Amino acid sequence: MTAVDKGGTATIESARPVASMHPPIEFREVIGSTDWHHIQALREAIYVTAENRIGEETGFYGSFDQYDNYSKWFLAMSEGRAVGCVKVIRDSDIGLPYETIIGRQKRAPGKIVAEIGHLLSLSGPMSTPVVLGLMRESFAYCVNQLGATHVVGDVFLDKSKGDAFYRRIGFTTLHGPYRDPRFVDAPLSMIIILEVASLALRMRQSKGMLNDLLCYLTGGCNDPEIRRAAGESARRSECHCE
């Protein structure tokens, strides 16, 4: 099993978002009790059965599920089964999950923060496209629906690469590394933050695989500057192919 948010990042460090020989994957919003059962099964399979990182005594479920009324879940489905999920939490009077670790943060005028959590995927050949597709859905929702100016994640550091994947796509460190008491025998954690306005410039400055990755991850975002940067990237690619 692979848990990428609060899990390993090695499987997507060198990922190129292109089609692979795997069954089709559908990404969609969670609707109804059946989808919620899918999420519960994924959390149990990954966090408890495979990794044995959560016990009732850790208070994990209570600390995260209290934000459900302010959250939007997305599922990755393939051949009728759930293969991944992600949760996007909007800001509210109770704050965001990462603030239980570092304390409530003041918001500057116009600053809108959303947090991405529970980014989970089953291991196997579909893990990379599942993770990238869920990140794409999350970014689109944060930007288009929530108007987020900043996106936060609370992740486990990969044993060999740390937070390298996240730094490549523009995240910076907000807090950590630190030991998260909600997990048992887990790697160190880090809270990271991405400024949405920085993505367009990063897309313009990047080349090759990184540019492909950024264009894919932001492909659902309606932000005008991101769309212009994506268009410029597409034109550069066409010129290189001629």
N, C-alpha and C positions, 0 to 999 in steps of 0.2 A: 504494500500500500504506500501511497505517497501523500503527504500533507504538505502543501507548499506554503500556505500562510500558517505560521507556527509549524513549519516543517522544513524540508530540504529544498534548495534551489538548484542543485547541480543538474537536474534533468532538463532545465530550460536555459542554462547558461549560454549554450551555443545554438539555441533553437532558431531555425529559419521557418517562418510561418508559411509553408507551402503545403500543397496537397500530399497526402501519404496514402499508402495502401492499407486503409482501415475502414471499418463500417462508417456510414454517415453519422455525424454528431449534430444533434439539435440543441441550440441554446435558447432558453426561454425563461420568462418570469414564472415564479412559483404560484400556482393557483390551487386552492382546495386542500383537503386533508390528505389525499393520496400523495401529493407532492411533498407534503410535510413529513409523511412516513418515509419517503425516499431520503430526505435530509437526515432524519433521525438514524436511519440505517447506515448512511455514509459516516456519520459522526461516530457511531458505535463501532463500525468496522475498522475505521482508521485510528481514531484516538484511543479506543479502549482495547479492542481485540488485537490489532496489528502492533500498535506501539506501546500499549499499556501505560499511557501517560496521564490518564485521568481516573481519579477515584472520587467517590461521593464526598470524601473528606476535603477535597481540594477546593470545593466551592465553584468549580469552573462553570457549570451550567447556570447557576444562579447569577454569576457575574456577567455572563454574556446574554442570557435570554431576557434579562430585564430590559433590553433595548429592542425587543421584537416589535413593539408598537411603532418604532421609528425606523424600521428596516425594510429593505426590499431584498428578497432572495432570488437567485437565479440558479437554474439547474442545467446540467449537461446530460442529455439523454442519448443513448445509442442502443438500437435494437430492443427498445422497450425497457431498458434498465437504466438507473441513474449511475453515471460514471464520475460525476463531480458536482460541486456546488460552490456558491460564494454568497456572501451577505454584505450589503452596503447599508451603512447606518448613517442617517442624516443627523445633523446637530439638533439639540432640543434642550429643554430646561434641565434635564438630567445629565447633559454633557455627552461625551463620547467614551467608548470603552478604554481607549488609551489614557484618558484622564484619570482613571482609577489608579494608574501607576504613577503618573507624574504630577497629578493635581490639576484642578480646573485652570484652563488657560484663557486669558483675555483675548477677545477677538477685536482686531483693528477694524475700523469702519470699512465695510465692503468685503471683508474677509469671510468666506464661507468654507467651512471644513467638513468633509465627509470622510468616513473611515470604511476601509475594505477589510473584511474579516472572514474567517471560516472558508478560505480558499482551499478546497480539498479536491483531490482526484485519486481514483484508483490507479495502482501501478499498472504498467504494461505499455504497449506501443502507442496507445491513445493518450497517455498522460500529458505529453507536451501540447498537442493541439487542444486538449480539454482545458488545461491551465491557461493557455494563451487566449482561447476563446472566451473563457470566463472573465479574464482580466479586461478583454475588449468590451464585453457587456457592462462590466463595472464602470470603466472609464466613461462609456457613453452615458450611462445613467447619472453618474456624478456630474458630468458637464451639462448634459441636455436637460435633465429634469430637476436637479438640485442647484444648478448654477454654481457648482463648487469652484472655488479659486485654488484650493489646496486639497490633496488627497493623502490620507494617513494610512499606514499599515503597521501592524505589530507582528514581527516575523521571527522565526528561529534562524540563527546564523548557521549556514552550511559549514560542516566540519572543515572543509578544505578551502572553500571560496568565500566564506563569510557572507556579506551582503553584496557581492560583486554584481550579480544580475540586476538588482534594484538600482545600484549606482549607475550602471550602464544606461538605464532608461530614464535616469534623471532624479531618482530619489536621493535625499540627503538625510543624515542622521539627526533625529530630534532628541533621542534619549537612548542611553545604553552604550555598550552591552550590559544586560542585567539578567538576574535569575528570576524567572517568573514562578512564584509559589503555587500557581494554579495548576502546574504540570509536574508530573513525577519523573525524575531522572531524564530531564529534557536538556537540549543544548541551551546555550545562552540566547537571550532574546534581544531584539533591537526595535525601537520605534522609529519609523522612517516617514518622511514627508516629501511630497511632490508638489511643486508649484505648477499649476496647469499652464500658466502663461509662458513657462520656460520650454514647453514642448515644441512649439513651432520653431524656435531658434535651434533647438537640439536636432530637429528633423532636417533643417537646412544645413547644419554643420556636419551631419553624419553621412556615412557612405556605406555601401555594400549591405552586409547582413544586418547591421544595427539600424540602418535606415529602413530596410524592409520591415524589421520588427516594429519600429516606432510607427511606421505607416499602418501596419496591421492593427496594432493595439489602439490607435486613435481613429481607426476607420469608421467607427460609429459616431464620432463626436461631431457636432454641428458648429463648433466654434469657427468663425470665419477665418481667423489667422491660421488655425490648424489645417483647415481645408486648403487654404492657399499654399501652405508649406507642402502639403501632400501632393497638390497639383504640380508644384515645382519639381518635387522628387520624381513624379511620374514622367515629366518631360525630360529630365536628366537621364532617366533609364532608357527612354526611347532613343535619345541621341546616342547613347553608348551602344545600342543594339544596331544602329544603322551602319 
